[in-house]
Amino acid sequence: MAIYMDYQSATPVDPRIAQFASPYLTQGFGNPSSLHSVGLAARGAVEDARAMVATLIHAEDPGTIIFTAGATEANNIAIRGTAQRNFSKGKKVLASAIEHISVINPMKDLKKAGFDFATIPVDHEGIVNLSALEGMVTKETVLTSVMYANSEIGTVEPVKEVSDVVHSKGNYLHVDAVAAEGKLDIDVQRDGIDLLTLSSNDIYGPRGVGALYIKPGIRTQPVLVGGGQERGFRPGTEDLYAIAGMGEAAHLASNEMQSEQDRLRAMRDALIGVILKINDSRLTGSRDRRLPTQASFIFKGIEGESILLTMDAMFGIQVSTGSACSSKTLEPSHVLLAIGLKHEEAHGSMVLTLGKGNTLEQVPAVANAVKQTVDRLRALSPLYGK
Amino acid sequence: MIMAQVGYSKTVMEHFMNPRNVGVIEDPDGYGQVGNPVCGDLMEIFIKVKDNKIDDIKFRTFGCGSAIAVSSMVTEMAKGKTLDEAMKITRGDVAKELEGLPPQKMHCSNLGADALHSAIKDYWMKIGKIPKEEPKEEERSEGETCPSG
């Protein structure tokens, strides 16, 4: 019996969402820009979806939501578009040291284009250092990007406090909320967020669609240019299936988040409790400020890709790792290094991210599999025991 | 139909899941260690020599799936061979016996032949066949890059 525990990498589309959105592939196929009845029906589907996404994050109104072809694209518009549109205010940009690569890399590109890019340090739990931020933000800092929560270590950032610092001294705050959406009650107005990135698949919607919230009055510009769709911020004929699916995903997430997250939080706590009984194991990230779906560890003397392969091949349990050996670049996770782990420690990482298919009843089997995996690899390792 | 190979070959996974010759030989005739934990791979090989042949061989490895499979395979290939034959086993031979390794793993994790050669040289130094080498300092600082590709 397979147990999937890698929901932060990919989720299955909720069957209710597939059922809701599928007719837009074959029947409600119109172009939302067309003025005839078929087009207007399609326009209605897009606008309904926009309203659902706006509700999920308590946005001022649906017009603040731009649909994109995924979170990477939303991050690119938020970062490149906003920095370039507002460069007259200054040419400094900031990002936390544990941002997703789709935030870090646009920032690095801005650096090549003459912007000054610096990373905000985090503490050993991965929490952004607010006093460091205070020393870094100036009125020339046109954009600061700090994620709502980190998928690799589960840490939830103090977004409101970050917003207060950014707005007291600098300009705009962008928040990548992909890891947090559907898990935490995100309120862009309460939290003081100017731009916010969402992904559909992280709330069990179709892949290839995401959204960018742009607070009223914030000026940004598109990365792609073409027609005037999505107020010109993301030109191209709308993907009705994907957008309708994301809307329904947001709708279900708004309704079901509380009960689902209470359920998964209990499971997370059970997993953390039993896995930390393994000798020389440590939790990564914050114990208290933690996503309800996330449990991540490092194990001394073994390597994460071997953990992933053993868990999969021997026990049918799918997990993730921040180890260098499983990445295309062969570099350890920048997140694990940023929280102060040494390279040899970061290699021993295992990340569990929980979702709809997981139940409390799976905890003993998973815990047993982790224990046996760690024991097996330590018996092979010259770095553990003698 | 052409099927793209994704992930590890069946042989790599078979050796990873059922590694041969795991362990330590107390009082070995030769010992070799290569790699660096900072880079994510460390292998050690122990040999016992009888009549100029590898009579027994054991390994321990910290590393990814391919590193463990490579170690297992090289011990199986070397067992029973003469020392001169074993010295001729190359990284490429090991990868070939494993039905290939992903390109990014060819260098960083394919250290089995090096560990084997190091163990044989250690034996040859002990019996005076080759001059003793000063142990090399292979300490690597964290800023340095690890081998890749």
Interface residues (C-beta under 8 A of the other chain):
Chain A: G301 I302 E303 E305 S306 L309 T310 A313 M314 S323 A324 C325 S326 K328 T329 L330 P332 K342 H343 E344 H347 A379 L380 S381 P382 L383 Y384 K386
Chain B: Y8 M13 F16 M17 P19 V22 V24 Q33 P37 V38 C39 G40 D41 L42 M43 E44 R60 T61 F62 G63 C64 G65 A67 I68 Q104 C108 S109 E142 C146 S148
